[in-house]
């Protein structure tokens, strides 16, 4: 067999092996998606606008580019699985699970962050602050630590509960932990606790956080990918969850907000301006 043909055969075998691995459940190991489902589309399969290219990105960016998507004609669904009309036109629907009927935009951002850290063997870093300022740590939860509202309802106090065991498997404990975090973290806590970054430095995995001063309804959007052209211009794939609890979806820009399904920075701020002023934020 010619050397070129042999190389091609090896590459084909590698691709087939990789496909089999994902078909056997690797999606569920890497991402917060339902069990026993195969996916053929990823964020990286969404084409960039003409004249743009995907730049090199860090591990978070690569993780997000591999994030699985539903089929092209898949609808956005609510917590019960019923197809619904989302608040904005979707470009694509991610395969992310909706863990709670109360899940909102902030919860989807926390879900992705926690799962990425878990997959990256960084369990010690899975921790989020409540709006009242107390840490809610996965390591505490899996070892039987719990949190409860103080008598005056103004902060969380430590309590005790079940530790991970054969009767309380880690996956169930992890989902219970996240549902608890969803109750007590929000756009206000992310706006307070995450690092503010300049718009020129936005990368996949960063968030656009809107949290009205003095309270009110905020919003959290996720940067799934970026593309750049030779002029130095950047375009963004943006996604978010919403209320009532629904699929995490990639948003399609409206007129004047972007090109080819990707937002300009100013276009996205225009798109989401009804939630008030916001800032680009980064997990640390």
Protein Blocks (a to p, Z undefined) as FASTA:
>chain_A
ZZklmmmmmmmmmmmmmmmmmmnopmmmmpccdehiacfbdfklpccdehiacddddfkl
mmmmmpccddfklccddfkopacddfbdcfbdcfbdcfbfkbcfklmmmmmmmmmmmmno
pmklgccddfkopacdfklmmnopacdddfkopaccddddddddfklcfklmmmmmmmmm
mmmgcfklmmmmpccddfklgcehiacddddehiajddddddfbdcddfkopacdddddd
dddddddddddddehiagehiacfklmmmmmmmnopadddddZZ
